[in-house]
Amino acid sequence: DNHIDIHELERIIFGALDGEHSLNNLPDAAFIEERIISHTFFKKYIPKGVPDLRVIVCNGVPVMAMMRLPTIYSDGKANLHLGALGVGIDMRTGITTYGVVNNQPAMYIPGGKTKVRGIKIPDWDTILEISVKAQQCSKLGFAGIDVVIDQHKGPLVLEINARPGLGIQVANQASLR
């Protein structure tokens, strides 16, 4: 566990406000976000970190989705470019289809014997509903909605991406036309 005391937290926040992490050492802002407790469903699939789901929504229609799982390579991060596992999801059923790590096919979750194909995503209909609502609220006609599944609150929108990248097409073995 990465526990820090109040003094270390203050040091980190004041450091950010003083520009410690900005490109030009200019004063910055600090955002404090609610902690996400990853749904227990994911425990058997990830070594650590918070997995997420990306849903591409175009004009109110969810058209493609993938699950991003932190791996032994990605140090708890769900970013594909850091070595996370991208897994395509069948839009109708919410069941995983195909996996990719570092743009290479992956039949199994790295570090284990669990197949990437056939995993049923919990709360799939709710995930699609909140993704559509998020896209509509954003006023973007095309958006990548990142959703996490919190243990206590269920599906939550983590962020909305105007340019969601191409990894989702590789993970689904399909192109977005």
PEVENQUI-V803931 format. One record per pair of residues at least 12 apart in sequence whose C-alpha atoms are under 7 Angstrom apart, sorted by the first residue. I is the first residue (numbers start at 1). J is the second residue. If there is no record, write none. Layout:
[[I:J] [I:J]]
//
This chain:
[[13:30] [16:28] [16:29] [16:30] [17:29] [17:30] [36:150] [37:150] [37:151] [38:50] [38:149] [38:150] [38:151] [39:149] [39:150] [39:151] [40:151] [46:69] [46:70] [46:71] [47:71] [47:72] [48:70] [48:76] [49:70] [49:76] [49:77] [50:76] [50:78] [51:68] [51:69] [51:70] [51:78] [51:148] [52:67] [52:68] [52:69] [52:78] [52:146] [52:147] [52:148] [53:66] [53:67] [53:68] [53:146] [53:147] [53:148] [54:66] [54:67] [54:144] [54:145] [54:146] [54:147] [55:131] [55:144] [55:145] [55:146] [56:143] [56:144] [56:145] [57:132] [57:135] [57:142] [57:143] [57:144] [58:141] [58:142] [58:143] [59:141] [59:142] [60:132] [60:135] [60:136] [61:132] [62:128] [62:132] [64:91] [65:88] [65:89] [65:91] [65:168] [66:86] [66:87] [66:88] [66:89] [66:168] [66:171] [67:86] [67:87] [67:88] [68:84] [68:85] [68:86] [68:87] [69:84] [69:85] [69:86] [70:84] [70:85] [71:83] [71:84] [71:85] [71:110] [72:110] [72:111] [80:102] [81:102] [83:101] [83:102] [84:101] [85:99] [85:100] [85:101] [86:99] [86:100] [86:101] [86:171] [87:99] [87:100] [87:116] [87:171] [88:171] [88:172] [89:172] [94:120] [94:121] [94:124] [95:118] [95:119] [95:120] [95:121] [96:116] [96:117] [96:118] [96:119] [96:120] [97:117] [97:118] [98:116] [98:117] [98:171] [98:172] [99:116] [99:171] [100:171] [127:155] [131:145] [142:162] [143:160] [143:161] [143:162] [143:163] [143:164] [144:160] [144:161] [144:162] [144:164] [145:157] [145:159] [145:160] [145:161] [146:158] [146:159] [146:160]]
//
